[in-house]
Amino acid sequence: MTAAASISAVDPLDVLPSVATEQSNDVRNIDHLLERAEPVLLKGAIDHWPALAAAARSPATLDTYLLERDGGAPVPVMEAPPSSRGRFGYAADPREFSFTKRTRPLGETLARIARARTGPAAAYLAIQMLPLDSQMPAFVRDNPMPLLPIGARPKLWLGGPVKTQIHNDRDHNLACVVAGHRRFVLFPPDQVANLYIGPLDNPPPLSLVDPEAPDLDAFPRFRDALEAARVAHLGPGDALLMPRYWWHHVTSRDPYNAMVNYWWGSVPAGLGDPYDAFLTALLALKELAPQERAYWRAMIDAHVFGDDGAAHIPPTARGILGAMTPHQRMTLKQRLRAAVLKS
């Protein structure tokens, strides 16, 4: 192979700037890491897990480890045809996906995943978001994650060499690799306009751009997204901390891959969740005339995202523009609920 050919074979996503790395033994407080508002790769975060030791012996050993702890309920399975090349994203119509979802027994699914590793034209299969605390409480007991709050519930992801299209989470996420290698390509939350995200009412909303073969004529702003992107390469035992809203594209790079992730940090639903406010703004502001939208943009910039929009008002007279009391919050929520019921 010539030097030119060798250079051209390098995947440009592999050589993006890397996220910060910490040795997990040095981490005592996950909240301190979250204050950075940046992804962090934690090396050796689950080196103490028996599941990791089982995976190190062979895929079959980890399968047996899981089956011995299985509670018997059907598990969530995603499947994509060979033509997808393992890409879990949209179909040609962004109202549809390139994969199907169903539930099947764990043993049957693990056997199909094993057969797919040797089948040249096999479908791409993955167990995704299997709740381990209800399905395998013994797994959770024996493979603890002491860095996280008690309410962080572990979920299992296991399958072949699949690629999950760019998406984000509304909670903090700790992704722990048990088997195989994973690459995360990460984009800051403010890159949403450059990622060409699909319809919000067909969750989860995904990017229309294939980052491994981007059509920059159709999606020219994706160049700017790549300028802001970072990469994290995870092997067995590693974990990636992703603060909420960071966009990420995930590639499972081996024939057999297993990961456990945790989400936590949800805010109360019902006019306490920022997403509720976003949906309300879509209803109330999007169809206004341009000059009216400009007014509300200025109001929100000054009084929601700005720090000194009410600085000229005495603190005792700022009302809801200041530090709201519990009574003011309750009154405001009641007013908003009444407006929703009236509309």
C-alpha positions as CSV (number, residue, x, y, z in Angstrom):
1,M,0.0,0.0,0.0
2,T,1.4,3.4,-0.9
3,A,1.7,6.2,1.6
4,A,-1.1,8.2,-0.1
5,A,-3.4,5.2,0.0
6,S,-2.7,4.7,3.7
7,I,-3.5,8.3,4.5
8,S,-6.7,8.2,2.5
9,A,-7.8,5.2,4.4
10,V,-7.8,7.0,7.7
11,D,-11.4,7.7,8.9
12,P,-11.5,11.4,9.5
13,L,-13.9,10.9,12.5
14,D,-11.2,8.8,14.2
15,V,-8.8,11.7,14.3
16,L,-11.1,14.5,15.6
17,P,-10.0,16.2,18.8
18,S,-10.4,13.9,21.7
19,V,-12.5,14.5,24.8
20,A,-10.8,15.0,28.1
21,T,-9.7,11.8,29.9
22,E,-9.6,11.0,33.6
23,Q,-8.5,7.9,35.5
24,S,-11.6,6.7,37.2
25,N,-9.7,6.0,40.4
26,D,-9.1,9.8,40.7
27,V,-12.8,10.6,40.4
28,R,-14.6,11.1,43.7
29,N,-17.5,13.3,42.7
30,I,-19.5,13.0,39.4
31,D,-21.2,16.3,40.0
32,H,-17.8,18.0,39.9
33,L,-17.1,16.6,36.5
34,L,-20.6,17.6,35.3
35,E,-19.8,21.2,36.2
36,R,-17.3,21.3,33.3
37,A,-20.3,20.8,30.9
38,E,-18.0,18.7,28.7
39,P,-17.8,15.0,28.0
40,V,-15.2,13.1,30.0
41,L,-13.7,9.7,29.2
42,L,-13.2,7.7,32.4
43,K,-10.6,5.0,32.0
44,G,-11.1,1.7,33.9
45,A,-14.4,2.8,35.3
46,I,-15.8,-0.7,35.6
47,D,-12.6,-2.8,35.8
48,H,-14.0,-4.2,39.1
49,W,-17.1,-5.7,37.4
50,P,-17.5,-9.5,37.2
51,A,-19.4,-8.9,33.9
52,L,-16.3,-7.4,32.4
53,A,-14.3,-10.4,33.4
54,A,-16.9,-12.7,31.8
55,A,-16.8,-10.7,28.6
56,A,-13.0,-10.9,28.5
57,R,-13.1,-14.7,28.3
58,S,-15.5,-14.8,25.4
59,P,-18.9,-13.6,24.0
60,A,-20.4,-16.9,24.9
61,T,-19.2,-16.5,28.5
62,L,-20.9,-13.1,28.9
63,D,-24.0,-14.5,27.2
64,T,-24.1,-17.3,29.8
65,Y,-23.5,-14.8,32.6
66,L,-26.5,-12.8,31.5
67,L,-28.8,-15.8,30.9
68,E,-28.0,-17.1,34.5
69,R,-29.4,-13.8,35.8
70,D,-32.2,-13.3,33.4
71,G,-35.7,-12.8,34.9
72,G,-37.4,-14.2,31.9
73,A,-39.3,-11.2,30.6
74,P,-39.0,-10.4,26.8
75,V,-36.3,-8.0,26.0
76,P,-36.3,-5.0,23.6
77,V,-34.7,-5.9,20.2
78,M,-33.9,-3.7,17.3
79,E,-33.2,-5.2,13.9
80,A,-32.1,-3.7,10.6
81,P,-31.7,-5.4,7.2
82,P,-28.3,-6.2,5.7
83,S,-28.8,-3.3,3.3
84,S,-28.6,-0.9,6.2
85,R,-24.9,-1.7,6.8
86,G,-25.8,-1.6,10.5
87,R,-26.9,2.1,10.4
88,F,-29.8,2.6,12.8
89,G,-31.4,5.9,11.6
90,Y,-34.1,7.2,9.4
91,A,-35.5,5.4,6.3
92,A,-35.8,7.4,3.1
93,D,-38.9,9.0,4.7
94,P,-37.8,10.6,8.0
95,R,-41.2,9.7,9.4
96,E,-39.9,6.1,9.4
97,F,-36.9,4.3,10.7
98,S,-34.4,1.9,9.0
99,F,-34.9,-0.6,11.8
100,T,-37.8,-2.4,13.5
101,K,-38.5,-2.8,17.2
102,R,-40.0,-5.7,19.0
103,T,-39.6,-7.8,22.2
104,R,-38.3,-11.4,22.2
105,P,-36.8,-13.8,24.8
106,L,-33.2,-13.0,25.8
107,G,-31.9,-16.5,25.0
108,E,-33.4,-16.5,21.5
109,T,-32.0,-13.0,20.8
110,L,-28.5,-13.8,22.1
111,A,-28.5,-16.9,19.9
112,R,-29.5,-14.9,16.8
113,I,-26.8,-12.3,17.5
114,A,-24.2,-15.2,17.8
115,R,-25.4,-16.6,14.4
116,A,-25.2,-13.2,12.8
117,R,-21.5,-13.0,13.6
118,T,-20.8,-15.8,11.1
119,G,-23.6,-15.1,8.6
120,P,-22.4,-13.1,5.6
121,A,-25.9,-11.7,4.8
122,A,-27.3,-11.6,8.3
123,A,-29.5,-8.8,9.7
124,Y,-28.1,-6.4,12.2
125,L,-29.4,-7.1,15.7
126,A,-29.2,-5.3,19.0
127,I,-30.7,-5.5,22.5
128,Q,-31.3,-1.9,23.4
129,M,-32.3,-0.2,26.7
130,L,-32.9,-3.4,28.6
131,P,-33.7,-2.3,32.2
132,L,-31.3,-4.3,34.3
133,D,-32.8,-3.5,37.7
134,S,-36.0,-5.2,36.8
135,Q,-34.7,-7.9,34.4
136,M,-31.5,-8.8,36.2
137,P,-31.3,-7.5,39.8
138,A,-28.4,-9.8,40.5
139,F,-26.4,-8.2,37.7
140,V,-27.0,-4.7,39.3
141,R,-26.0,-6.0,42.7
142,D,-22.8,-7.6,41.6
143,N,-21.8,-4.8,39.1
144,P,-22.2,-1.6,41.0
145,M,-21.5,2.0,39.9
146,P,-20.9,3.9,43.1
147,L,-20.1,7.2,41.3
148,L,-23.8,7.8,40.4
149,P,-26.9,8.8,42.3
150,I,-29.1,5.9,43.6
151,G,-31.8,6.8,41.1
152,A,-29.6,6.2,38.1
153,R,-31.1,3.0,36.6
154,P,-28.7,0.8,34.4
155,K,-29.7,-0.4,31.0
156,L,-28.0,-3.0,28.8
157,W,-27.1,-2.5,25.1
158,L,-25.8,-5.6,23.3
159,G,-25.4,-6.6,19.7
160,G,-23.3,-6.6,16.5
161,P,-21.5,-3.8,14.6
162,V,-24.3,-1.3,14.6
163,K,-24.2,2.5,14.2
164,T,-26.6,4.7,16.0
165,Q,-27.4,8.0,14.2
166,I,-26.7,11.4,15.8
167,H,-29.1,12.0,18.7
168,N,-29.0,13.4,22.2
169,D,-30.4,12.7,25.7
170,R,-32.4,15.0,28.0
171,D,-30.6,13.4,31.0
172,H,-27.0,13.0,31.9
173,N,-25.5,9.8,30.5
174,L,-22.7,7.5,31.7
175,A,-22.0,4.8,29.1
176,C,-19.8,1.9,30.3
177,V,-18.3,-0.6,27.7
178,V,-18.4,-4.2,28.8
179,A,-17.4,-5.9,25.6
180,G,-16.0,-4.7,22.2
181,H,-15.0,-1.1,21.3
182,R,-17.2,1.9,20.8
183,R,-16.5,5.2,19.1
184,F,-18.6,8.3,20.2
185,V,-18.5,11.3,18.0
186,L,-19.8,14.2,20.1
187,F,-21.2,17.6,19.2
188,P,-22.0,20.5,21.6
189,P,-25.6,21.2,22.3
190,D,-25.5,24.5,20.4
191,Q,-24.7,22.7,17.1
192,V,-28.3,21.7,16.7
193,A,-28.8,24.0,13.6
194,N,-25.8,22.4,11.9
195,L,-26.8,18.8,12.5
196,Y,-30.1,18.9,10.5
197,I,-32.2,17.1,13.1
198,G,-35.3,15.3,11.9
199,P,-38.9,15.7,13.1
200,L,-39.3,16.1,16.8
201,D,-42.7,14.4,16.9
202,N,-41.1,11.1,15.7
203,P,-38.9,10.3,18.7
204,P,-36.1,10.0,19.0
205,P,-35.2,12.9,16.8
206,L,-32.1,12.0,14.7
207,S,-29.7,13.8,12.4
208,L,-30.4,13.4,8.7
209,V,-26.7,13.5,8.0
210,D,-24.6,10.3,7.9
211,P,-21.4,11.6,9.6
212,E,-19.4,8.8,8.0
213,A,-20.3,9.8,4.5
214,P,-21.8,13.3,4.8
215,D,-23.5,14.9,1.8
216,L,-22.1,18.4,2.2
217,D,-23.9,19.7,-0.8
218,A,-27.2,18.8,0.8
219,F,-26.1,19.6,4.3
220,P,-23.4,22.3,4.0
221,R,-23.6,23.5,7.7
222,F,-22.5,20.1,8.8
223,R,-18.9,21.3,8.1
224,D,-19.3,23.7,11.0
225,A,-20.6,20.9,13.2
226,L,-17.5,18.8,12.4
227,E,-15.3,21.8,13.4
228,A,-16.9,21.7,16.8
229,A,-16.9,17.9,17.1
230,R,-14.8,15.7,19.4
231,V,-14.3,11.9,19.6
232,A,-14.0,9.4,22.3
233,H,-12.7,5.8,21.8
234,L,-13.8,3.4,24.5
235,G,-12.5,-0.1,25.1
236,P,-13.7,-2.7,27.7
237,G,-13.8,-1.2,31.2
238,D,-14.0,2.5,30.0
239,A,-16.9,4.8,30.5
240,L,-18.0,8.1,28.9
241,L,-19.7,10.8,30.9
242,M,-22.0,12.9,28.6
243,P,-23.8,15.9,30.1
244,R,-27.4,16.2,29.0
245,Y,-28.1,17.6,25.5
246,W,-24.7,16.7,24.0
247,W,-25.3,15.2,20.5
248,H,-23.6,11.9,19.8
249,H,-23.1,9.3,17.0
250,V,-22.2,5.9,18.3
251,T,-20.4,3.2,16.4
252,S,-20.0,-0.4,17.8
253,R,-16.8,-1.5,16.2
254,D,-16.6,-5.2,16.9
255,P,-18.7,-8.2,15.9
256,Y,-19.8,-8.5,19.6
257,N,-20.4,-5.4,21.7
258,A,-22.0,-4.9,25.1
259,M,-22.5,-1.7,27.1
260,V,-24.4,-0.6,30.2
261,N,-25.5,3.0,30.5
262,Y,-27.1,5.1,33.2
263,W,-29.4,8.2,32.7
264,W,-30.1,10.5,35.6
265,G,-30.9,14.1,36.4
266,S,-34.4,14.4,35.1
267,V,-36.4,17.6,36.0
268,P,-40.0,17.4,37.1
269,A,-42.5,17.2,34.2
270,G,-45.4,19.6,33.8
271,L,-44.2,23.2,33.4
272,G,-41.0,22.5,35.2
273,D,-39.3,20.7,32.3
274,P,-37.5,23.0,29.9
275,Y,-38.9,20.8,27.0
276,D,-42.4,21.8,28.1
277,A,-41.4,25.5,27.7
278,F,-39.9,24.7,24.3
279,L,-43.2,23.1,23.1
280,T,-45.2,26.0,24.5
281,A,-43.0,28.4,22.6
282,L,-43.6,26.4,19.4
283,L,-47.3,26.9,19.9
284,A,-47.2,30.5,21.0
285,L,-44.4,32.1,19.1
286,K,-43.6,30.3,15.9
287,E,-46.5,31.6,13.8
288,L,-46.3,35.2,14.9
289,A,-45.3,37.9,12.5
290,P,-41.6,38.5,12.2
291,Q,-41.6,41.8,14.2
292,E,-43.6,40.1,17.0
293,R,-41.1,37.2,17.1
294,A,-38.3,39.7,17.3
295,Y,-40.0,41.3,20.3
296,W,-40.3,38.0,22.2
297,R,-36.8,37.0,21.2
298,A,-35.5,40.2,22.8
299,M,-37.7,39.6,25.9
300,I,-36.5,36.0,26.4
301,D,-32.8,37.0,25.8
302,A,-33.1,39.8,28.4
303,H,-35.1,38.0,31.1
304,V,-34.5,34.3,30.6
305,F,-31.0,34.0,29.2
306,G,-29.7,37.3,30.4
307,D,-28.3,37.9,33.9
308,D,-29.1,41.7,34.2
309,G,-32.4,42.2,32.4
310,A,-34.0,43.4,35.7
311,A,-30.9,44.9,37.3
312,H,-32.5,48.4,37.2
313,I,-35.4,47.3,39.3
314,P,-35.0,47.2,43.1
315,P,-34.6,43.6,44.2
316,T,-37.7,43.7,46.4
317,A,-39.8,44.9,43.4
318,R,-38.7,42.5,40.7
319,G,-41.5,40.0,41.2
320,I,-41.2,37.0,38.8
321,L,-38.2,38.7,37.1
322,G,-36.2,38.1,40.4
323,A,-35.6,35.1,42.6
324,M,-39.1,33.6,42.6
325,T,-40.6,32.4,45.9
326,P,-42.3,29.0,46.0
327,H,-45.6,30.9,46.1
328,Q,-44.8,32.8,43.0
329,R,-43.7,29.7,41.2
330,M,-47.0,27.9,42.2
331,T,-49.1,30.9,41.1
332,L,-47.3,31.1,37.7
333,K,-47.7,27.4,37.1
334,Q,-51.4,27.6,37.9
335,R,-51.8,30.5,35.5
336,L,-50.1,28.6,32.7
337,R,-52.1,25.5,33.3
338,A,-55.3,27.6,33.2
339,A,-54.2,29.1,29.9
340,V,-53.5,25.6,28.4
341,L,-57.0,24.4,29.5
342,K,-58.6,27.5,28.1
343,S,-56.9,27.3,24.7
